[in-house]
Amino acid sequence: MLNLVLDTLLPGDEALHAPPASSIDFAAYQQRFGIEQQVADFLQGLSDLAQQHHAQRFEALDMEQRLKLVDALRRQDLRLFTSVVTHCLRAYYSSERVLRGLPSGAVPPFPEGNPMPEDDWSLLEPVYLRGPIDRPVDTPLK
């Protein structure tokens, strides 16, 4: 069920060469960061909601139903949801396999990573020409 939940959260995108989240070793990540119980509680919560709302196992539901249940779990236990989803995102975006597939690569966006286009500073010229709009501190209010 864990891989299905991961793929529900991060299904991947072939056009971006981003693999689905089930392709990463999330089990090792869980163990490394000691979040096995949180993940187990998250999965149990989704299983319980699937039974309550659909009288089916989570695995039998389609993507739209699974996403609605994930959202329902978010409303039910925001702390658990935030913690587990944050770990899922961290595990996914720190995976070498994922980083190799993304067009930005594994370098920081700046200052010496991906090139940034030069800004057009002339856009600020009207603001500069307007002059200062603050008042001196020693000026009393009227």
C-alpha positions in Angstrom: 0.0 0.0 0.0 2.9 2.4 0.7 4.0 2.5 -3.0 0.4 3.2 -4.1 0.2 6.1 -1.6 3.5 7.4 -2.7 2.4 7.3 -6.4 -0.9 9.0 -5.4 1.1 11.9 -3.9 3.8 12.0 -6.5 2.8 10.1 -9.6 5.7 11.2 -11.7 5.7 12.8 -15.2 7.2 11.2 -18.3 7.4 14.5 -20.1 9.6 15.9 -17.3 11.5 12.6 -16.9 10.3 12.5 -13.3 9.8 8.9 -12.1 6.9 8.0 -9.8 7.6 8.1 -6.1 7.3 4.4 -5.8 10.6 4.1 -7.6 12.6 5.5 -4.7 13.6 3.5 -1.6 11.2 5.1 0.8 11.5 2.2 3.2 15.2 2.9 3.7 14.4 6.6 4.2 11.8 5.8 6.8 14.2 3.7 8.7 17.0 6.3 8.4 14.8 9.0 9.9 12.8 6.9 12.3 9.4 7.7 11.0 8.1 4.1 10.6 5.3 4.6 13.2 4.2 7.9 11.6 4.0 6.3 8.2 2.2 3.3 9.6 -0.3 5.6 11.3 -0.8 7.5 8.0 -1.4 4.3 6.1 -3.8 3.0 8.8 -5.7 6.3 8.6 -6.1 6.0 4.9 -7.2 2.4 5.2 -9.8 3.4 7.8 -11.1 6.2 5.7 -11.4 4.0 2.7 -13.5 1.5 4.7 -15.7 4.3 6.1 -16.3 6.2 2.9 -16.2 3.5 0.2 -16.4 0.1 2.1 -13.3 -0.9 0.1 -9.6 -1.2 0.6 -7.5 1.8 -0.4 -5.8 -0.2 -3.1 -9.2 -0.8 -4.9 -9.9 2.9 -5.3 -9.2 5.0 -8.4 -6.8 7.9 -8.3 -9.5 10.6 -7.7 -11.0 8.7 -4.8 -7.5 8.1 -3.3 -6.7 11.8 -3.6 -10.0 12.7 -1.8 -9.1 10.3 1.0 -5.6 11.8 1.4 -7.3 15.2 1.6 -9.8 13.9 4.2 -6.9 12.6 6.2 -5.3 16.0 6.0 -8.4 17.5 7.5 -8.6 14.8 10.2 -5.0 14.9 11.4 -3.0 17.9 9.9 0.1 17.2 11.9 0.4 13.6 10.8 -0.4 14.5 7.2 2.1 17.4 7.1 4.9 15.3 8.7 4.5 12.3 6.4 4.0 14.3 3.2 7.0 16.5 4.0 9.1 13.4 4.4 7.8 12.0 1.1 8.7 15.1 -0.7 12.2 15.2 0.9 12.8 11.6 0.1 11.6 12.1 -3.5 13.5 15.3 -4.2 16.7 14.1 -2.6 16.8 10.8 -4.6 19.6 10.7 -7.1 17.3 9.0 -9.6 14.8 11.8 -9.5 17.4 14.6 -9.6 19.1 13.0 -12.6 15.8 13.1 -14.5 14.9 16.7 -13.7 16.1 19.3 -16.2 17.5 21.5 -13.5 19.9 18.8 -12.3 21.2 18.5 -8.8 22.9 21.9 -8.5 21.5 24.8 -6.5 19.6 27.3 -8.6 22.0 30.1 -7.8 24.4 31.8 -7.2 26.6 29.4 -9.3 24.2 26.7 -10.2 21.6 27.1 -12.9 22.0 30.3 -15.0 19.5 33.0 -14.4 18.5 35.5 -17.1 19.6 39.0 -16.5 17.0 41.3 -15.1 15.7 44.4 -16.9 16.6 47.0 -14.3 15.1 49.8 -16.6 11.7 48.6 -15.3 12.5 50.3 -12.0 13.4 53.6 -13.5 10.0 55.3 -12.9 10.3 54.3 -9.2 13.8 55.8 -9.0 12.7 59.0 -10.8 9.7 59.4 -8.4 12.2 60.0 -5.6 11.9 58.9 -1.9 8.4 58.5 -0.5 9.4 58.1 3.2 9.3 60.9 5.6 12.2 61.8 8.0 11.8 60.3 11.4 12.0 63.7 13.2 9.0 65.0 11.2 5.8 65.1 13.4 2.6 63.6 12.1 -0.1 66.0 11.0 
